[in-house]
């Protein structure tokens, strides 16, 4: 089963604090009934500019309603959102 996971984007003016957004969602395809996804979204930036909202691919885990890991039943593509800090 093919799915695409999209990480969230975020934007803010520079304030010296890190910008992160741990959000993600299945943007293309559909999970099997009762299945859920966990994933570590680790993108962050402090500087003015734009960076991809990256992930830890090894953290991807898709489980069924019984908590059994069914990740191997999926072909997963990732689209990374963007973290943007403006001047």
Secondary structure, DSSP 8 states (H G I E B T S, - for coil): -EEEEEE--EEEE--SS-B----EEEEES---TT-EEEEEE---B-SSEEEE--EEEEEEEEE-TTS-B-GGG-EEEEE--EEEEE-
